[in-house]
Amino acid sequence: MRSLDMKLSARHLQAATIDHSGPMSVHSRSLDTRGAEIPGGGCGTLRAVLAIGLGVLITPLAMLPGCGTMDAGELEGSESTGTELDAVTTQHEDCPGDSDDDPGSSGGPSPSEVGHQGQPERSDVRVITTDGTDLDGIEVQSGLVIRADDVTITNSYIKGNTRLVVDCDGCRNLVIEDSTIEGTGTQTQGCIGRSSFTARRVHISGCIDGAKTNGNVVIEDSWIGGLRRVGSSHNDGIQSTGGHNIVIRNNTIVHDTGGQTSAVKLTSENQDLTGVELVDNDLVSSTCYAVYFTAKNGHAPPTGRITGNTVSGHTCSQWLKLTAGSRQTISGNTVF
């Protein structure tokens, strides 16, 4: 068994005990308690028992069978805002079969595997106002504003230097598949946003933020990267500052501009953030934290699950900035 390094704040884990005789565990006798097991294979099992009085539940943190160390981090914060967990990491160490050229196995696509194919037909369409519009095989050079419901876009190339290259701010049930979205200038705050859309097998690049999401959003099987840094911009591959029902699944998300902020930023900031699924993604980040899952401005901690992701490239010892809450699952994430 390799070592399991724990740093838990004495203010929140009082009378903690570590049992070395069997599966590794940490127990707290502080207030009422609730436990969460962390499967560890050959590395053992970690049981973090945290005070319900603080509104904290840490559910399974990633552990690799037979290898790795975990830093469970410093617990910070208060009852009103949730508890800041500033370090939740599983460091991958020289396991059999590992390769430095293969940072993960989540299965997110490469940039050449997604996006449009062939030569789309140039189109002058700029604003869509008819429900049920179906666009296939077009090229739009000045962005696309969608003010209609149930629009479908396939095998298309949409680019522009507009606030949102694909602007679904107020539309419903947009589906964009097998397409390319590209920001071409400094005005592009986001490549696609903000609510009630599905992006599937889409190549997204060239914007300050790849996607802005406020709710009822699915982004899957897509590649997001090549973000555009403008001055001291805070870039995110995917950004949400509140909302509900956001699914981010089986994508490759690359933040390679340096500086701020993350590959994925999911925050209860402008409103509460609930029902998040960040699942089975390849996350490559040149920032301090690869993922933010935090609350501010008096909002409740975000809820949802962060599972099965492969994380690499972050510059801090921790990959996740977390405001811990009672409805969160964080498990099976592999960190390089």
LINRALIN-V814794 format. One line per field, one symbol per residue. phi: phi as a letter, one per 30 degrees, with the letter a starting at -180 (. if undefined). A space follows every 10 residues. Layout:
phi=???
This chain:
phi=.ddbccbcdd dccdhdbccc dbedbbbbcc hdbbcbdbeb hddjbccccb ddecicbcce ddbceiajbb cdidcbjbdd cicdcdabbc ddbgdeidbd dbdabdjddd ddcbjdbicd ddbcdbbcbc eidbcbicbc cbibccbbch dbbbhbbcbl cbebdcccdj dbidbbbhbc bbdcadddda dblbbhbbcb hccbaicdcd bcbckhbbbb hccbahdcdb icecdbdbbb ckkahccbbh ccbccbciic cadbcbbdbc adcbicbcbh ccccbccdcd bcbbbahidd edckbbbidc baidccdccb cbcdbdbbbb aicccc
